[in-house]
């Protein structure tokens, strides 16, 4: 019987250590937009560019990552692109083919290029490096697993280092505003991390859990959102449309 208790104790400690190590990163994030309520996507995008106005005037190179199964995030992406274009011209709007966006979304984004990022990391890195060297603005839309720095083996970290590019990144994720809402998250936060996404998933879930007590469920505006700085020029945006 003692052996069983010992095994259980070791398992509990192991999981606790895992969660502490993973969630420790999320506690280092810097809030930029606290839990807020918005009428539409334009308000969200405008709030982002207003809060980051000093940072954004210094660059015109952007990565935006979304969750492929959360198409409502695309409305925010379109509005964000429009707001950023007001600050500096965006000569290229590049869309990752892996997202499989319908033609109408490509038209709304005014996409100039379509690439399969995962299969063409080298050529994508060369293109983005060339654009940055020419100071040509670009807006690259891909999956959030490729845009956030917390998935260590993702292509973003690889080409940042290899091609010396310095984009500002916005990684969007579903905002689970209640415990039973976490089932709608794209990636789970758990110790059995076979996909390599737990560091990101735990950051999202931990931030959401920490923020829930601040949510005013009586507020009738359809959008709830927040934004944190999670890297040197990297931002996490949590979004929930009710």
C-alpha positions, 0 to 999 in steps of 0.5 A, a space after each residue: 500500500 505504501 508503494 502505491 502512495 509513493 507512486 501517486 506522490 511522485 506523479 503528483 509532484 512531477 505534474 506540479 513541477 511541470 505546471 510550475 515550470 510551464 506556467 512560470 513563463 506566463 507569469 513573466 508576461 506584461 499586460 498591455 490590454 487588460 480584460 476589455 470589452 469591444 463592440 466590433 473587430 475594428 475597436 479591438 484593432 484600434 485599441 491594439 495600435 493605440 496602446 502600441 503606438 510608440 512601438 509600431 511606428 518603428 516597424 512595418 514587419 508583422 507576423 499574425 498567428 491565428 487558430 485555424 478553427 477559430 475563423 472569427 479571429 480572421 475578422 480581427 486580423 483584417 481590421 488589424 491589418 487595416 489599422 497597421 497600414 494607416 501607420 506605414 505602408 504594407 507592400 506585401 500581404 503574405 498568407 500561409 496556404 496551410 490555413 486554407 483560407 477561402 477566396 473571400 478572406 484572401 480578398 479581404 486581406 488583399 493578399 499579394 502572396 500565398 505560400 506553404 510556410 511549413 514546406 518552404 521555410 528557407 524561401 520564406 526566410 529569404 523573402 522576409 529578409 529581403 523585404 526587411 533589408 529593403 524596409 518594405 512593409 509586410 504582413 504575414 498571416 499564419 497559424 499561431 503555432 508558427 508565430 509565438 516564441 513559446 514553441 521552441 522548435 517552431 519555424 519563427 525561432 529558426 528563421 529569426 536566428 538564421 535570417 536575422 529578421 525582426 518582425 513584431 508578432 501577434 499570436 491570437 488564441 481563444 479566450 476561455 472565460 469559464 472553466 468549462 470553456 477550456 474544452 474549446 481551446 485548440 491545444 490542451 495544457 498537460 504533461 503529456 506534451 506530444 505535440 510540443 504545444 503545451 508551453 503555449 497552451 499553458 500560457 493561454 490557460 493560465 492567463 485566462 484563469 488568472 483573468 476570469 475573476 475580473 470579467 464582468 459577465 453583465 457587460 453585453 458587448 460581444 467581444 472580450 479580449 486582452 493582450 500581453 507582451 510575451 517576448 521582446 516584440 511578441 504579443 499574445 491576444 486572447 479573444 472571445 466572441 459571445 
